[in-house]
């Protein structure tokens, strides 16, 4: 496994119920880079994250996704996670009967492999440290996974999982949705703690406000199931000020949606 991760997406085409959502999507993410994808509702942003992680609802009909040269599309969902792909979901699931601590320790050990399991004391120390960063009460470790959590608590819990698992490529799908300004700051600080040359980050968001906290190296605009424009942080600032009409006019785009989720 290379020291610096490299996720490469080439001409990716994805359909759901025979309707094509991604129509030749291309993107490369390397370790130490933060990429942000923005775009109107219905352009396929969440379809992209779900397809990368192997959600069975989405059918890949063309193109390729590789991580460090390995074919991601040939991997099962669990293998993708073990290889270092991580998705912080827009709507995290609740799992009754499984505590946060048990879930996280099992996930860490599955990635580390048999004979290399994390010791209980090291796990507890690491978890307590990360929870402190996210200003989470220690009682969260004993609560069932996301059960009864508020929207903000679920988002913090997703970032806690990310910090504990230390992925190579982290995909953050609208982690800012539903967060007040304090929760947004805390969640962003958790993401920033992860940043290093050994981690590549993809941030999917509607709003510039998140990018005030998590500074992107590259900003991409997604319409009609593919990236239509790329730039630096200044592109996100212009989108916040002017919306997407100027891009549609510039590129001659009439209908920017493809019938997908955001």
Protein Blocks (a to p, Z undefined) as FASTA:
>chain_A
ZZbdcdddehiacdeehiafbgoiacdddehiacdddddehiommmmmmmmnopakbccf
edjddeehiafklpcfklmmmnopacddfbdcddehiafklmmmmmmmmmnoghiaccfk
lmmmmmmmmmmmnopafklmmpcehihpafklmmmmmmmmmmmnopabdcdehklgopaf
klmmmmmmmmmmmgcfkbccddddfbfklmmmmccfbdcddeehiafbdcdfklmmmmmm
nojmlmmmmnopablcghiaZZ
